Amino acid sequence: MALGGPWGHLGTLTMQAEIFRVDFAAERAAREQLHAQREALQAALEQLRLQLQSEGAARARLDEMCNRHSDPRPSLAPGEFGGHPPP
């Protein structure tokens, strides 16, 4: 029989249990931190999507206004004022 009788491994088991507990707590803290980072990144991504969508809509309105207010110049036939002279 080992020294300390049947309770000889109790100290070793207690140390192992403490190591497992500390390791579990560290892994849980790391998971919580990663989860918080993921949520922050998702919120930032959503803000960027909204900003891009807003800028795209503003750009479309600007293009529409430019097209509406620009005078399309009719092409001139040769010989008309500003056109190519007849040969």
Backbone as a printed PyTorch tensor [residue, N CA C, xyz], in Angstrom:
tensor([[[   0.8420,   -1.1670,    0.0000],
         [   0.0000,    0.0000,    0.0000],
         [   0.8880,    1.2310,    0.0000]],

        [[   0.4570,    2.2740,   -0.6950],
         [   1.2540,    3.4860,   -0.8290],
         [   1.2120,    4.2790,    0.4530]],

        [[   2.1920,    5.1830,    0.5790],
         [   2.2220,    6.0580,    1.7470],
         [   0.9470,    6.8790,    1.8160]],

        [[   0.4090,    7.0400,    2.9760],
         [  -0.7960,    7.8180,    3.1550],
         [  -2.0570,    6.9950,    2.9920]],

        [[  -1.9280,    5.7460,    2.7290],
         [  -3.0880,    4.8770,    2.6150],
         [  -3.9130,    5.1920,    1.3760]],

        [[  -5.1930,    4.8980,    1.4660],
         [  -6.0580,    5.0970,    0.3050],
         [  -6.2220,    6.5780,   -0.0640]],

        [[  -5.8170,    7.4960,    0.7970],
         [  -5.9730,    8.9370,    0.5660],
         [  -4.7020,    9.5760,    0.0110]],

        [[  -3.7560,    8.7940,   -0.3540],
         [  -2.4680,    9.3090,   -0.8210],
         [  -2.5650,   10.1290,   -2.0980]],

        [[  -3.4900,    9.7870,   -2.9530],
         [  -3.6270,   10.5030,   -4.2200],
         [  -4.5690,   11.6960,   -4.1140]],

        [[  -5.1000,   11.9320,   -2.9460],
         [  -6.0550,   13.0250,   -2.7730],
         [  -5.4220,   14.3760,   -3.0920]],

        [[  -4.1890,   14.5840,   -2.6720],
         [  -3.5070,   15.8520,   -2.9600],
         [  -3.2980,   16.0410,   -4.4560]],

        [[  -2.9110,   14.9660,   -5.1410],
         [  -2.7040,   15.0350,   -6.5870],
         [  -4.0160,   15.3220,   -7.2910]],

        [[  -5.0670,   14.6380,   -6.8890],
         [  -6.3720,   14.8630,   -7.5100],
         [  -6.8770,   16.2800,   -7.2440]],

        [[  -6.6190,   16.7940,   -6.0480],
         [  -7.0350,   18.1640,   -5.7200],
         [  -6.2960,   19.1610,   -6.5970]],

        [[  -5.0030,   18.9520,   -6.8100],
         [  -4.2280,   19.8470,   -7.6760],
         [  -4.7160,   19.7670,   -9.1220]],

        [[  -5.0110,   18.5490,   -9.5780],
         [  -5.5230,   18.4020,  -10.9450],
         [  -6.8750,   19.1060,  -11.1000]],

        [[  -7.7260,   18.9630,  -10.1180],
         [  -9.0360,   19.6150,  -10.1660],
         [  -8.8740,   21.1330,  -10.2070]],

        [[  -7.9370,   21.6670,   -9.4530],
         [  -7.6820,   23.1090,   -9.4470],
         [  -7.1560,   23.5680,  -10.8050]],

        [[  -6.2680,   22.7810,  -11.4080],
         [  -5.7400,   23.1130,  -12.7380],
         [  -6.8720,   23.1210,  -13.7550]],

        [[  -7.7440,   22.1380,  -13.7110],
         [  -8.8820,   22.0800,  -14.6290],
         [  -9.8190,   23.2700,  -14.4220]],

        [[ -10.0480,   23.6360,  -13.1700],
         [ -10.9360,   24.7570,  -12.8670],
         [ -10.3650,   26.0630,  -13.4280]],

        [[  -9.0780,   26.2940,  -13.2130],
         [  -8.4370,   27.5160,  -13.7000],
         [  -8.4470,   27.5340,  -15.2270]],

        [[  -8.1580,   26.3970,  -15.8390],
         [  -8.1520,   26.3090,  -17.3000],
         [  -9.5530,   26.5750,  -17.8680]],

        [[ -10.5680,   26.0100,  -17.2300],
         [ -11.9390,   26.2250,  -17.6760],
         [ -12.3110,   27.7010,  -17.5650]],

        [[ -11.9430,   28.3240,  -16.4680],
         [ -12.2570,   29.7440,  -16.2750],
         [ -11.5550,   30.6030,  -17.3290]],

        [[ -10.3060,   30.2680,  -17.6620],
         [  -9.5720,   31.0240,  -18.6830],
         [ -10.2220,   30.8530,  -20.0510]],

        [[ -10.6270,   29.6370,  -20.3770],
         [ -11.2860,   29.3990,  -21.6600],
         [ -12.6310,   30.1230,  -21.7310]],

        [[ -13.3650,   30.1320,  -20.6370],
         [ -14.6460,   30.8400,  -20.6130],
         [ -14.4390,   32.3390,  -20.8140]],

        [[ -13.4400,   32.8970,  -20.1500],
         [ -13.1490,   34.3310,  -20.3110],
         [ -12.7560,   34.6470,  -21.7520]],

        [[ -11.9640,   33.7660,  -22.3630],
         [ -11.5600,   33.9780,  -23.7610],
         [ -12.7750,   33.8950,  -24.6850]],

        [[ -13.6710,   32.9530,  -24.4410],
         [ -14.8840,   32.8410,  -25.2600],
         [ -15.7550,   34.0800,  -25.1130]],

        [[ -15.9000,   34.5810,  -23.8950],
         [ -16.7050,   35.7790,  -23.6660],
         [ -16.0910,   36.9900,  -24.3700]],

        [[ -14.7720,   37.0910,  -24.3280],
         [ -14.0870,   38.2030,  -24.9890],
         [ -14.2770,   38.1120,  -26.5130]],

        [[ -14.1260,   36.9180,  -27.0620],
         [ -14.3330,   36.7410,  -28.5020],
         [ -15.7810,   37.0520,  -28.8940]],

        [[ -16.7180,   36.6690,  -28.0580],
         [ -18.1200,   36.9520,  -28.3280],
         [ -18.3640,   38.4620,  -28.3380]],

        [[ -17.7890,   39.1680,  -27.3850],
         [ -17.9460,   40.6280,  -27.3320],
         [ -17.3100,   41.2820,  -28.5630]],

        [[ -16.1400,   40.7960,  -28.9740],
         [ -15.4880,   41.3360,  -30.1710],
         [ -16.3520,   41.0700,  -31.4040]],

        [[ -16.9180,   39.8920,  -31.4920],
         [ -17.7700,   39.5440,  -32.6390],
         [ -18.9820,   40.4570,  -32.6910]],

        [[ -19.6180,   40.6980,  -31.5490],
         [ -20.7750,   41.5900,  -31.5140],
         [ -20.3910,   43.0020,  -31.9320]],

        [[ -19.2390,   43.4860,  -31.4730],
         [ -18.7830,   44.8250,  -31.8450],
         [ -18.5070,   44.9090,  -33.3430]],

        [[ -17.8960,   43.8730,  -33.8900],
         [ -17.6210,   43.8600,  -35.3360],
         [ -18.9080,   43.7930,  -36.1400]],

        [[ -19.8800,   43.0300,  -35.6690],
         [ -21.1650,   42.9600,  -36.3710],
         [ -21.8710,   44.3140,  -36.3490]],

        [[ -21.8040,   45.0060,  -35.2280],
         [ -22.4200,   46.3310,  -35.1370],
         [ -21.7120,   47.3110,  -36.0770]],

        [[ -20.3890,   47.2660,  -36.1200],
         [ -19.6370,   48.1390,  -37.0220],
         [ -19.9570,   47.8210,  -38.4810]],

        [[ -20.0750,   46.5370,  -38.8010],
         [ -20.4130,   46.1340,  -40.1660],
         [ -21.7950,   46.6490,  -40.5560]],

        [[ -22.7440,   46.5510,  -39.6560],
         [ -24.0900,   47.0420,  -39.9390],
         [ -24.0770,   48.5560,  -40.1540]],

        [[ -23.3050,   49.2710,  -39.3450],
         [ -23.1900,   50.7300,  -39.5260],
         [ -22.6000,   51.0540,  -40.8900]],

        [[ -21.5720,   50.3210,  -41.2940],
         [ -20.9510,   50.5490,  -42.5970],
         [ -21.9160,   50.2200,  -43.7300]],

        [[ -22.6980,   49.1600,  -43.5660],
         [ -23.6920,   48.8120,  -44.5910],
         [ -24.7200,   49.9190,  -44.7410]],

        [[ -25.2070,   50.4500,  -43.6100],
         [ -26.1760,   51.5330,  -43.6570],
         [ -25.5730,   52.7790,  -44.2970]],

        [[ -24.3230,   53.0760,  -43.9490],
         [ -23.6430,   54.2400,  -44.5200],
         [ -23.4780,   54.0650,  -46.0300]],

        [[ -23.0600,   52.8900,  -46.4490],
         [ -22.8780,   52.6230,  -47.8760],
         [ -24.2110,   52.7120,  -48.6100]],

        [[ -25.2520,   52.1710,  -48.0060],
         [ -26.5810,   52.2310,  -48.6110],
         [ -27.0340,   53.6850,  -48.7350]],

        [[ -26.8090,   54.4740,  -47.6920],
         [ -27.1920,   55.8840,  -47.7010],
         [ -26.4070,   56.6540,  -48.7530]],

        [[ -25.1020,   56.4000,  -48.8300],
         [ -24.2740,   57.0790,  -49.8220],
         [ -24.6640,   56.6630,  -51.2370]],

        [[ -25.0330,   55.4030,  -51.4130],
         [ -25.4690,   54.9300,  -52.7210],
         [ -26.7640,   55.6050,  -53.1470]],

        [[ -27.6910,   55.7710,  -52.1850],
         [ -28.9530,   56.4410,  -52.4950],
         [ -28.7030,   57.9120,  -52.8110]],

        [[ -27.8160,   58.5500,  -52.0660],
         [ -27.4930,   59.9550,  -52.3310],
         [ -26.8390,   60.0940,  -53.7030]],

        [[ -25.9730,   59.1750,  -54.0350],
         [ -25.3080,   59.2040,  -55.3440],
         [ -26.3250,   59.0210,  -56.4680]],

        [[ -27.2910,   58.1340,  -56.2720],
         [ -28.3220,   57.9070,  -57.2820],
         [ -29.1660,   59.1660,  -57.4710]],

        [[ -29.5150,   59.8450,  -56.3520],
         [ -30.2850,   61.0830,  -56.4600],
         [ -29.4790,   62.1590,  -57.1810]],

        [[ -28.1930,   62.2580,  -56.8790],
         [ -27.3300,   63.2350,  -57.5330],
         [ -27.2400,   62.9510,  -59.0310]],

        [[ -27.0490,   61.7020,  -59.3910],
         [ -26.9920,   61.3320,  -60.8110],
         [ -28.3110,   61.6540,  -61.5070]],

        [[ -29.4140,   61.3690,  -60.8240],
         [ -30.7220,   61.6530,  -61.4020],
         [ -30.9010,   63.1540,  -61.6220]],

        [[ -30.4940,   63.9570,  -60.6420],
         [ -30.6120,   65.4080,  -60.7960],
         [ -29.7060,   65.9090,  -61.9180]],

        [[ -28.5140,   65.3920,  -62.0150],
         [ -27.6050,   65.7960,  -63.0960],
         [ -28.2020,   65.4420,  -64.4470]],

        [[ -28.7590,   64.2740,  -64.5710],
         [ -29.3690,   63.8470,  -65.8310],
         [ -30.6100,   64.6740,  -66.1520]],

        [[ -31.3830,   65.0230,  -65.1430],
         [ -32.6030,   65.7850,  -65.3450],
         [ -32.2840,   67.2140,  -65.7770]],

        [[ -31.2370,   67.7890,  -65.2200],
         [ -30.9240,   69.1850,  -65.4820],
         [ -29.9040,   69.3950,  -66.5930]],

        [[ -29.4120,   68.3450,  -67.1500],
         [ -28.4800,   68.5240,  -68.2600],
         [ -29.2780,   68.5340,  -69.5550]],

        [[ -28.8900,   69.4130,  -70.4550],
         [ -29.5770,   69.5200,  -71.7430],
         [ -28.8970,   68.5940,  -72.7260]],

        [[ -29.6000,   67.5800,  -73.1520],
         [ -28.9770,   66.7410,  -74.1780],
         [ -28.9300,   67.5410,  -75.4780]],

        [[ -27.7720,   67.6680,  -76.0370],
         [ -27.6000,   68.4430,  -77.2610],
         [ -27.8980,   67.5460,  -78.4520]],

        [[ -28.8140,   68.0020,  -79.2930],
         [ -29.1150,   67.1740,  -80.4680],
         [ -27.9290,   67.1830,  -81.4160]],

        [[ -27.7390,   66.0640,  -82.0500],
         [ -26.6350,   66.0040,  -83.0070],
         [ -27.0360,   66.8020,  -84.2460]],

        [[ -26.1050,   67.5720,  -84.7480],
         [ -26.3750,   68.4190,  -85.9020],
         [ -26.0310,   67.6820,  -87.1800]],

        [[ -26.8650,   67.8720,  -88.1400],
         [ -26.6170,   67.2560,  -89.4410],
         [ -25.5170,   68.0440,  -90.1540]],

        [[ -24.7940,   67.4250,  -91.0460],
         [ -23.7610,   68.1500,  -91.7890],
         [ -24.3800,   69.3350,  -92.5260]],

        [[ -23.6870,   70.4480,  -92.4540],
         [ -24.1380,   71.6620,  -93.1140],
         [ -24.9570,   72.5740,  -92.2140]],

        [[ -25.4790,   72.0610,  -91.1110],
         [ -26.1870,   72.9220,  -90.1640],
         [ -25.1690,   73.6930,  -89.3580]],

        [[ -25.6390,   74.7170,  -88.6890],
         [ -24.7450,   75.5520,  -87.8920],
         [ -24.0200,   74.6710,  -86.8740]],

        [[ -22.7240,   74.6700,  -86.9180],
         [ -21.9040,   73.8930,  -86.0020],
         [ -21.6260,   72.5110,  -86.5070]],

        [[ -22.2580,   72.0890,  -87.5900],
         [ -22.0140,   70.7690,  -88.1290],
         [ -20.8720,   70.7960,  -89.1360]],

        [[ -20.5890,   69.6820,  -89.6860],
         [ -19.5330,   69.6210,  -90.6940],
         [ -20.0110,   70.2570,  -91.9910]],

        [[ -19.1880,   71.0400,  -92.6560],
         [ -19.6150,   71.6330,  -93.9280],
         [ -19.7520,   70.5690,  -94.9870]],

        [[ -20.6650,   70.7940,  -95.9350],
         [ -20.8110,   69.7870,  -97.0020],
         [ -19.5640,   69.7390,  -97.8640]],

        [[ -19.2660,   68.5960,  -98.4170],
         [ -18.0420,   68.4980,  -99.2270],
         [ -18.1420,   69.2190, -100.5440]]])
